[in-house]
C-alpha cells in the first residue's frame, strides 16, 4: 500500500499550515504555526493564504527537517511546530 503526502493547506482558523509526513508507511499529521512562519521563515504579519503557502514552500526542506527531528525525539500521530521548535534548528 502506498501512502501519499497531502498538499500543505492553511488551516480554516488561519493559525497554521497543515502538512503531512510519512514515517514507517504511516502518515503523520503536522502543523506549523503562523507565528513560527513569521518568526523564523520571514512571513509578513497578516499575510494572505497565497503568501503563507509560498513562505511554507520556500522553507519546506527546513520545516520538514525540524518536524523529523521532533518526531524522532517525541514520536506522535500528530505534530505541531511552534517558534520554540525552530529556534533550536
C-alpha beads as a LAMMPS data file, in Angstrom:
LAMMPS data file: protein, C-alpha beads

89 atoms
88 bonds

1 atom types
1 bond types

-500.0 500.0 xlo xhi
-500.0 500.0 ylo yhi
-500.0 500.0 zlo zhi

Masses

1 110.0

Atoms # bond

1 1 1 0.000 0.000 0.000
2 1 1 1.347 3.409 -0.953
3 1 1 0.790 6.432 1.299
4 1 1 0.687 9.845 -0.343
5 1 1 1.634 13.037 1.454
6 1 1 -1.081 15.676 1.328
7 1 1 -0.566 19.113 -0.151
8 1 1 0.013 21.795 2.503
9 1 1 -3.005 23.948 3.310
10 1 1 -3.762 26.916 5.525
11 1 1 -5.976 25.902 8.444
12 1 1 -9.504 27.324 8.475
13 1 1 -8.724 29.213 11.701
14 1 1 -5.606 30.651 9.995
15 1 1 -3.374 29.648 12.916
16 1 1 -1.109 27.378 10.901
17 1 1 -0.326 25.336 7.816
18 1 1 -1.228 21.648 7.813
19 1 1 1.014 19.172 6.023
20 1 1 1.907 15.521 6.376
21 1 1 4.989 13.384 6.691
22 1 1 5.113 9.669 6.030
23 1 1 7.040 7.601 8.567
24 1 1 7.062 3.822 8.520
25 1 1 4.334 3.895 5.832
26 1 1 2.012 5.864 8.114
27 1 1 1.005 9.484 7.554
28 1 1 1.744 11.871 10.413
29 1 1 -0.446 14.968 10.599
30 1 1 1.702 18.061 11.079
31 1 1 1.018 21.761 11.582
32 1 1 3.452 24.636 11.637
33 1 1 2.017 27.673 13.355
34 1 1 1.747 31.012 11.602
35 1 1 3.762 32.522 14.460
36 1 1 6.635 30.115 13.669
37 1 1 6.488 31.085 9.992
38 1 1 6.536 34.770 10.969
39 1 1 9.377 34.380 13.458
40 1 1 11.712 32.078 11.514
41 1 1 10.637 31.988 7.872
42 1 1 10.142 35.697 7.127
43 1 1 6.353 35.613 6.717
44 1 1 4.975 39.134 6.970
45 1 1 2.228 39.857 9.518
46 1 1 -1.379 39.384 8.359
47 1 1 -0.293 37.699 5.114
48 1 1 -2.908 36.139 2.854
49 1 1 -3.235 32.408 2.202
50 1 1 -1.255 32.558 -1.036
51 1 1 1.699 34.258 0.661
52 1 1 1.529 31.884 3.644
53 1 1 1.736 28.846 1.348
54 1 1 4.571 30.403 -0.665
55 1 1 6.527 31.002 2.551
56 1 1 5.849 27.417 3.635
57 1 1 7.065 26.056 0.294
58 1 1 10.188 28.225 0.399
59 1 1 11.059 26.803 3.819
60 1 1 9.749 23.307 3.094
61 1 1 13.056 21.437 3.450
62 1 1 13.932 23.125 6.721
63 1 1 10.381 22.760 8.090
64 1 1 10.331 19.045 7.282
65 1 1 13.782 18.574 8.843
66 1 1 12.573 20.246 12.049
67 1 1 9.452 18.039 12.036
68 1 1 11.528 14.884 11.504
69 1 1 13.840 15.757 14.405
70 1 1 10.888 16.474 16.693
71 1 1 9.251 13.173 15.721
72 1 1 12.453 11.269 16.469
73 1 1 12.618 12.836 19.918
74 1 1 8.873 12.587 20.632
75 1 1 7.022 10.051 18.429
76 1 1 3.387 11.084 17.884
77 1 1 0.485 10.685 15.476
78 1 1 0.062 14.474 15.295
79 1 1 2.764 17.120 15.470
80 1 1 2.612 20.889 15.996
81 1 1 5.666 23.004 15.242
82 1 1 5.929 26.266 17.185
83 1 1 8.543 29.039 17.249
84 1 1 10.345 27.144 20.031
85 1 1 10.981 24.225 17.654
86 1 1 12.504 26.468 15.004
87 1 1 14.748 28.283 17.449
88 1 1 16.655 25.044 18.092
89 1 1 17.491 24.455 14.438

Bonds

1 1 1 2
2 1 2 3
3 1 3 4
4 1 4 5
5 1 5 6
6 1 6 7
7 1 7 8
8 1 8 9
9 1 9 10
10 1 10 11
11 1 11 12
12 1 12 13
13 1 13 14
14 1 14 15
15 1 15 16
16 1 16 17
17 1 17 18
18 1 18 19
19 1 19 20
20 1 20 21
21 1 21 22
22 1 22 23
23 1 23 24
24 1 24 25
25 1 25 26
26 1 26 27
27 1 27 28
28 1 28 29
29 1 29 30
30 1 30 31
31 1 31 32
32 1 32 33
33 1 33 34
34 1 34 35
35 1 35 36
36 1 36 37
37 1 37 38
38 1 38 39
39 1 39 40
40 1 40 41
41 1 41 42
42 1 42 43
43 1 43 44
44 1 44 45
45 1 45 46
46 1 46 47
47 1 47 48
48 1 48 49
49 1 49 50
50 1 50 51
51 1 51 52
52 1 52 53
53 1 53 54
54 1 54 55
55 1 55 56
56 1 56 57
57 1 57 58
58 1 58 59
59 1 59 60
60 1 60 61
61 1 61 62
62 1 62 63
63 1 63 64
64 1 64 65
65 1 65 66
66 1 66 67
67 1 67 68
68 1 68 69
69 1 69 70
70 1 70 71
71 1 71 72
72 1 72 73
73 1 73 74
74 1 74 75
75 1 75 76
76 1 76 77
77 1 77 78
78 1 78 79
79 1 79 80
80 1 80 81
81 1 81 82
82 1 82 83
83 1 83 84
84 1 84 85
85 1 85 86
86 1 86 87
87 1 87 88
88 1 88 89
